[in-house]
Amino acid sequence: MQMSKTEIPSIRFRGFDDAWEQRKLENFLEVSGEKNLDGTFTRDDVLSVSGELGVVNQIEFQGRSFAGASVLNYGVVGTGDIVYTKSPLKTNPYGIIKANKGKPGIVSTLYAVYHGKGNVFPDLIQCYFEQDARVNNYLHPLVNKGAKNDMKVSAENALKGIVSFPKYEEQMAIARFFSVLDLLITLHQRKFEKLTNVKKSMLEKMFPQNGSSYPEIRFKGFTDPWEQRKLLEIADKVTEKNVGLQFVETFTNSAEFGIISQRDFFDHDIAKLDSLGGYYIVRDEDFVYNPRISTSAPVGPINRNKLGRTGVMSPLYTVFRPHDIDATYLEHFFKCGYWHSFMNFNGDTGARSDRFSIKDEVFFQMPIPMPQIEEQRKIGKYLTHLDNLITLYQRELEKLKSIKKALLEKMFV
């Protein structure tokens, strides 16, 4: 029988040229009936299956055990065993299939557990089913959903679908390659999270708290107490309207992305051209307060226009232009939670639950802690450096994830 082209992947390692075989998954896996009847494993050994992390210890993953009073009927999962979780996820409505790459443990009876036969390298199973479309397409014909959205499929029938695998040596080469790639992704993820936590901590400790005139952490050589100024003393409210439609690019202030073009954020202009005459002109380095609240901006975000150009913004925003203060320092100050207590004390969410309400004259009474200009610049420069590092690792992380996504498609058939 002549093999079709679809049974050879578009990317493969040198030295492998055999066509991949299409066979039922039951040719590679067998159902495990091993139970924890002797109590070898306890609630501390219960495993969960995560779409992102694979098979993990439940307590480490979720912070506590969700196991029943007895775990004697739980299925035993050895290292290298395959687990199918019959729980729908947003991107995997028929469940997920993962390999246990860690310590042995136990899983609830809601999971199906399989041993690999001698012709399969277990980690390859996880690689094969890691692509959402592939695992969904495999499970869809095999699974019936019950009234409670539960999976009506036996452990045996979940193996009746067709898969395409290479011979054992190529399976091993592919799986080990993806293990190295996963390790790189994990290292970049940890570095990104560590730097993000450092930034969060610095934002709390580099500004004075609870009425103090001294921050918990500061650079060597700076010992003077900080002053406190009102926002109206170091910034002017921008009231310049876009008369004559001098500018037509509309900006928006996003809690996540800062000040960006409305077209970039929404894929098109929301504001109508004939309404732009009443919009405020926002020049380069101006600051903007957006009263729309969100989880990441509980009183609304304040961001700085760093686009290098002038645009306009709705009069629903408050625009102000700082002076006698380092703009980078002020930008980072508005990333910390120092000013939130002032806003919560003097404003409220108003009639609309998604929008914060505070009068302009009150807003500009906001206290701004200020060290000497040299210390301001040093703080601003340090926090900007941290931001740049975070962005660097975030981009590398996204790049690695994109590479993995592409290879999961091209290294399998």
C-alpha positions, 0 to 999 in steps of 0.5 A: 500500500502506497503511503500518502504525503500527509503521513510524512511531516514537513519537518523532521530530524535528519536520518529519519525517512520512513513514512508514519503509520496510521493506527488506533491509539489502542495499539500504543496504549493499554488501560491501567486498572491499578488502584490504590487499594493498599493505601500506598499513596495518600491525599498528598499524592493526588495529581491534577491535570493542567492544560498548560502544566500537564500532570502536576501534584494537586496541592502544589498546583491548586494550593490544597487537596480536593480529594475525598475522604478515602483515596483507596479507589483512586487510580495509580499513575506511574511516571510515564503513564498517560492520563486522560481527564474527562473534564471540559476546558475552554479550548478543549471541550472533550478533555485533554491527554497528558503524560506524567513526567513527574513522580508517581501519584494517584488520580480520581476515578474521573480520569482514565489512566494508561500504560504505554506499550513497548512501541511508544515513547510516553512523552510523545503522546503528550507532544502529539495531543498538545495542539488543541485542534489535534486533541479536539479532532481526535476526541470529538468522534469518541465522546458523548456529552452528558446533560451535566457537560460530563464526558460519556466515554469509557477508558477503552473507547477513548483509545479507538481513534486513529493516530499517526506515529513514527517508529520508536527512535524518531518518537524519542528524538521528537519528544526529547526535543520538545522537552528541551524547548519546554525547559527553555520556555519554563526558564523564561517564564520564571525569569519573567515572573521573577522580574515582574514580582521585583517590579511590584515589590519596588513600586511598593518600597521605593515610595514612602508609605503610611504618611512617612517622609522616607521610602523603605528602599532608596539609592545610596547617597540620598538621605533627605526627607521627601516632600509632598506636593499637590498634583495641581502644583506640578501639573496643569490641566489641559483644556485645549480643544481640537478646534478646526480639527487640527488633529484627527488621530484619536488616542485611547488610554488602556490599563494594559497597553497605556496610551495608544492609537484608538485604531490600534486598540479597536482595529478601527476608529470609534470616534466620529470625525465630526465630534473630534472638535470637542476632544482634548488635544494630547501632546507628546509627554502629556498624562491622561487619566481614564476613569474606566475601572478594571481589575488591573486599574481599580480606580482607573489608569493614569498613563503618559503619552509616549507615542512621540506625536499629538492626538486627541482624546474624549473629554471623558478623560482628564489630561494634564501636563506636568512641570517641575518634576521628572516625567519618568518618575511620575509615570512610574509613581502612577503604576504603584498603588500609593494614590489609590487611597486618595481616589477611593476616599474622595471619589466613587464608582458613580452611577456606572459601575465600570467608571470611577467618579471624581471632580476635577478640582478634587483630583488635582488635590492629589498628594504627590511624594517628591524627592529631589530631582536627582533621586527622581531621575534615578528612580525613574531610570531604574524602574524603566530598566526593569520594565525593559528587562520584563519586556525583553523576557516577555518577547522571548517567551512569546517567541519561544511559544510561537516556535513551539506552536509552529513545530507542533504543527509541522513535526506531526502529521 
